[in-house]
C-alpha cells in the first residue's frame, strides 16, 4: 500500500512529480492491490479445487448443507422449509455454499484492502497501518452485537463471519431475513466504495 512507499524506493514521490492528481494515484493503487488480492484468492481456490479433485475425486456439488431460517422467515405464509415448532430450516447444496462463501470472501478482502490504503494515507509506517486496520476490523466486528437488530444487516462487519452468514446462522440469531450473502455483498461493496471516496 501507500504506507510501504516511504523509504529509499518510494515510487509515490515519483508519481507525485507526474501530471497526475493524488486522487488518481490513490485510485490506481487501490485498483492494483485489489486486483492482486482477487487474483490471489482465485489462484488459491482453483489450486485447492484442482488438488482435491486430483487426489480425492470431484465429489458432488449437491451434497446437502443445513441452512437455518429466521423466525420471521418461518412465520411467513409462503415458507416452504422444514418447521420444528417455531424453528425452521432447509438445505442448500454444497456448490451454492462454496460459491456464496467465495463471493463474500472477495467482498471482505476488498474492504480490508481499501481500509488499509485509507490508513496508508494517514500513517507512514506499515506497523501503524496494520494495527489501525486490525483495530477497525475488530471493533467493527465486536460492534455488531451492540447494534439494534434492525441495523445489523447494514453493518459490513457483520459479514466478516462468513460461515455463519452462508449457513443462515446469523440470520437466525438476529431474527432477520436481511442477513444474507446477497445483502452482504451489496453492503460490503457499498462500504468499499464509500471508503474509496473518502
N, C-alpha and C positions, 0 to 999 in steps of 0.2 A: 504494500500500500504506500501511501504518501509518507507515512512515518519512516519507512525504510529508505526514503530518498535523501535523507540528510546524511552527510558524510563526504568521503572522497569522491565517489562516483555518483553524485547527485544529478540525475537527469532532469529532475524537476527544475533546477536552476537553468539548465539549457533550454528546456521547453518554455520557461518564462521569458527568455530572450527572443523567442519566435513571435510572429504576429498572431498569437492565439490568446483568447481570453482565458482567464483562470477557470471559469466555469466549464469551458470546453476541455481543458486539460483534465479536470476532475472527472467529468463525464466519461472521457476516454479511458481513464484509469479504472473507473468503476466497471465499464463495459468489458475491458480487457480482463480484469480479475474475475468478473462474473463468468465470462466465457471459459476461463481456465477451471473454475470451480465446477461449472456444469459439465464440461468435458471430462474432468477427473471423476466425477460421480458416475457418468455414463460408462467410462472405461472400467471402473471398479465393478459396477453392476453387471455389465456384459461379461467381464472376465470371470466373475463369480458364477454367473449362469452357465458359461461355457465349461468351466472347471467342474461344476456339479454335474452337468449333462454328460461330460466325458467319463467321469468316474462312477456316477450313480444312475445314469439314465435321465430322461427328461421328466418323467413323472406326470402327474395330472394337474392341470390348472383348475380343474373342477373340484378339487378337494374342499369340503365344506369348512368354513370358519364361522364360529359363533359370533353373532353381532347383537349387542344389547340395543333395545329400543327404549326411548324415554317414556315416562308415564304419559306425557302429553301425546306422543305418537300412538301409544296403545289406546288411549281414550278416544281417538278419532273413530268415526263411524266406518270409514273405509280401511281400517287397519287389517292387514291380511297376514300378519306374522303369527307366531305361536304365543298364546296367553297362558300364564300360570298365575292366577289371581290377578293382581294389578300390574304384574311384571310381564314384559313381553320381550321376545327375541325372534330373530330369524337367522338364516345362514346366508353368507356371501361366499363366493368361490375364492380360492387361493389367488387366482390371477387378478381379480379385482382388488384384493387386499394388497398384493405386491405393487400393482400399478398406482394405487392410491397412496401408499406409503412412499413410493419413489417421488411422486409429484409433490407431496408435502415436504419431503426431504429437500428437494430442489428449492422450494419456496423459502424454507427456513435458512438454508445455506446462503441464498441470495440476500436475505435480510441481514444476516450476520456480516456478510462481506460489505454491504453498504454502510452498516453501522460502524464497522471497522474503518472504512475510508472517511467517514464523517469525523471520527475521533482522530484520525491521522492528520486532519487539517488543524486540529486543536493542540495536539501533543507532538513533540518532535522525537520522543523516544518510543521505541517499539513496546517496551515493557509497559509503559503508561497506557498505550493504546490497548494492549491485550487485557490489562487489568480493568480498564474502563468498559470494554466490550463485555467482559465476563461479568462485571458488576451489573451492567444494564440488563443483560440477558437473565441473570439470576434474580435480580429484583423484579423484573417483568414477569418472570415465571412464578415467583412467590406471590406476586400481587394478584394473580388470577383468583386465588381463594378468598381474597379480601374484597373483591368486586361483587356488586349485586348480580344475581344470576342472569338478569336481563342484559348485562353488559359483557358477560363472559365470551359470547361468540364473536365479539368485535375486538377483543384484545389479541393481537397477533401472537403474543407469548403463550396463549392457550394451546396453540398448535405445535409447540415445541415437544409435546408429549405424543409423538407420532403413533406408537402402537395403540394407545388408549383412545386416540381420535379415530383411527381406522377401524377399530372393532366396536365403536359406539359407546365405550365405557364412560367417557366424559360427558357425552350427551345424556346418558342415563343418570350420572351423578348430579349434573346441574339441571336435570329435567328440562332440557332444551332441544327442540327439533332443529335448531340452527347450528349446533356444534357438530358440523360435518366436514368432511375433507373438501367439499366444493366451496362452502363458505370460507373454510380455512385458507384455501388458495387465493380467493379474492381478497381476503383480509391481509394475508402476507404480501401479496403483490401491491396492494394499496399502501401498506406501511412502507414497503421498499421504495415505491415511487415518491412518497412524501419525504422520506429520509434523503433521497437523491436531490430533491428540490431544495431541501434545507441547505 
